[in-house]
Amino acid sequence: MRIHEKFEGKIAILAISGKLMGGLESFLLRDKIESLIADGIINVVIDLSHVKWMNSPGLGILIGCWKMLNQAGGNLKIANATDKVNNLLMMTHVIEFFGNYSSVDRAVSSPGWEAHLQPQ
């Protein structure tokens, strides 16, 4: 699994490629989220367009990332989930936590960031 990071204002966009299947490799995502939170970045879009498959441990990693960001006062949104990944998100009702946007731009411009992006 690979993670490519870019920023849109105060929102981090993490593009993941490969499989999100749990194991040591998937903890890279958790570590990346922890690093972002330490740097004060608490709003994240995860682009899943290049994730070929995700299983329940991978799903657990996403839920854990959502929980860490939520506890920090931030938010996590999903963009571009493939059909296979989207089916898993829908069957498990996890989609209700994240939402699934058809593009990164839609996720970034969607409601729900405003309260978290106001100056402190």
Secondary structure, 3 states (H helix, E strand, C coil): CEEEEEEECCEEEEEEEEEECCHHHHHHHHHHHHHHHHCCCCEEEEEEEEEEEECHHHHHHHHHHHHHHHHCCCEEEEECCCHHHHHHHHHCCCHHHHCEECCHHHHHHCCCCHHHHCCC
